[in-house]
């Protein structure tokens, strides 16, 4: 049971440590260039990148 909590902690910490950089980058990009098209593309890119990052975090921790 202890191994399970360690694995979940590693998945969550890896995901959030790397995910904050993704969200921060696109936040600053949208603040620098005010454009509705860029905002929509950034939203879609954040969703895709965070999904891939979650999958990476899961496989890296197993």
Secondary structure by P-SEA (a helix, b strand, c coil): caaaaaaaaaaaaaaaaaaaaaaaaaaaaaaacccaaaaaaaaaaaaaaaaaaaaaaaaaac
